[in-house]
Amino acid sequence: MKTPKERAEELVNKYMQLSPTKMGDYSRIYYPFAKQCALIAVDEMIETAKITSSDEVLMGAIIYLQKVKQEIDKL
């Protein structure tokens, strides 16, 4: 299992690889925007965990994902 920091970096890097909507001087998405996208993705994972997981698994997943969000903020 990846550490929260490793997962945070992985998520942000995935969004950095997206092509911009308009062709221009930038070949990669802006870093702050990639971070915001990653935070939204983690929020969605938390909501999904709440719906699909048992109480014990839920708490572990939510704690892990909250740590991932903290690591994204630090990037």
C-alpha beads as a LAMMPS data file, in Angstrom:
LAMMPS data file: protein, C-alpha beads

75 atoms
74 bonds

1 atom types
1 bond types

-500.0 500.0 xlo xhi
-500.0 500.0 ylo yhi
-500.0 500.0 zlo zhi

Masses

1 110.0

Atoms # bond

1 1 1 0.000 0.000 0.000
2 1 1 1.274 3.446 -0.876
3 1 1 1.882 6.053 1.772
4 1 1 -0.489 9.033 1.773
5 1 1 2.339 11.189 0.397
6 1 1 3.041 8.752 -2.450
7 1 1 -0.662 8.589 -3.320
8 1 1 -0.957 12.393 -3.213
9 1 1 1.986 12.799 -5.585
10 1 1 0.596 10.120 -7.889
11 1 1 -2.821 11.792 -8.124
12 1 1 -1.433 15.260 -8.797
13 1 1 0.994 13.884 -11.400
14 1 1 -1.848 12.135 -13.221
15 1 1 -3.653 15.453 -13.610
16 1 1 -0.430 17.190 -14.665
17 1 1 -0.287 14.874 -17.684
18 1 1 -3.638 16.043 -19.050
19 1 1 -3.577 18.081 -22.214
20 1 1 -4.914 21.610 -21.898
21 1 1 -8.298 22.371 -23.417
22 1 1 -6.852 25.017 -25.718
23 1 1 -3.653 24.485 -27.583
24 1 1 -1.114 27.095 -26.577
25 1 1 2.290 27.527 -25.110
26 1 1 1.634 25.067 -22.300
27 1 1 1.808 21.348 -22.909
28 1 1 0.766 20.442 -19.381
29 1 1 -1.999 21.512 -17.052
30 1 1 -1.178 24.138 -14.411
31 1 1 0.092 22.641 -11.146
32 1 1 -2.426 24.429 -8.843
33 1 1 -5.263 23.211 -11.062
34 1 1 -3.889 19.660 -10.952
35 1 1 -3.811 19.835 -7.150
36 1 1 -7.433 21.031 -7.069
37 1 1 -8.485 18.175 -9.355
38 1 1 -6.697 15.678 -7.109
39 1 1 -8.464 17.090 -4.036
40 1 1 -11.829 16.732 -5.772
41 1 1 -10.971 13.133 -6.686
42 1 1 -10.084 12.330 -3.059
43 1 1 -13.348 13.899 -1.857
44 1 1 -15.209 11.647 -4.294
45 1 1 -13.312 8.605 -2.988
46 1 1 -14.314 9.525 0.566
47 1 1 -17.980 9.772 -0.440
48 1 1 -17.795 6.413 -2.217
49 1 1 -16.169 4.816 0.834
50 1 1 -19.004 6.098 3.011
51 1 1 -21.569 4.455 0.743
52 1 1 -19.879 1.127 0.093
53 1 1 -17.838 0.224 3.164
54 1 1 -18.503 -1.302 6.550
55 1 1 -17.819 0.818 9.632
56 1 1 -14.373 -0.625 10.376
57 1 1 -13.152 -0.453 6.789
58 1 1 -14.784 2.940 6.366
59 1 1 -12.859 4.555 9.200
60 1 1 -9.525 3.236 7.921
61 1 1 -10.256 4.387 4.373
62 1 1 -11.398 7.832 5.436
63 1 1 -8.391 8.359 7.710
64 1 1 -6.054 7.308 4.886
65 1 1 -7.782 9.557 2.349
66 1 1 -7.737 12.524 4.722
67 1 1 -3.982 12.041 5.058
68 1 1 -3.733 11.977 1.258
69 1 1 -5.587 15.320 1.133
70 1 1 -3.169 16.797 3.680
71 1 1 -0.231 15.637 1.576
72 1 1 -1.749 17.162 -1.566
73 1 1 -2.056 20.477 0.274
74 1 1 1.635 20.270 1.197
75 1 1 2.758 19.737 -2.403

Bonds

1 1 1 2
2 1 2 3
3 1 3 4
4 1 4 5
5 1 5 6
6 1 6 7
7 1 7 8
8 1 8 9
9 1 9 10
10 1 10 11
11 1 11 12
12 1 12 13
13 1 13 14
14 1 14 15
15 1 15 16
16 1 16 17
17 1 17 18
18 1 18 19
19 1 19 20
20 1 20 21
21 1 21 22
22 1 22 23
23 1 23 24
24 1 24 25
25 1 25 26
26 1 26 27
27 1 27 28
28 1 28 29
29 1 29 30
30 1 30 31
31 1 31 32
32 1 32 33
33 1 33 34
34 1 34 35
35 1 35 36
36 1 36 37
37 1 37 38
38 1 38 39
39 1 39 40
40 1 40 41
41 1 41 42
42 1 42 43
43 1 43 44
44 1 44 45
45 1 45 46
46 1 46 47
47 1 47 48
48 1 48 49
49 1 49 50
50 1 50 51
51 1 51 52
52 1 52 53
53 1 53 54
54 1 54 55
55 1 55 56
56 1 56 57
57 1 57 58
58 1 58 59
59 1 59 60
60 1 60 61
61 1 61 62
62 1 62 63
63 1 63 64
64 1 64 65
65 1 65 66
66 1 66 67
67 1 67 68
68 1 68 69
69 1 69 70
70 1 70 71
71 1 71 72
72 1 72 73
73 1 73 74
74 1 74 75
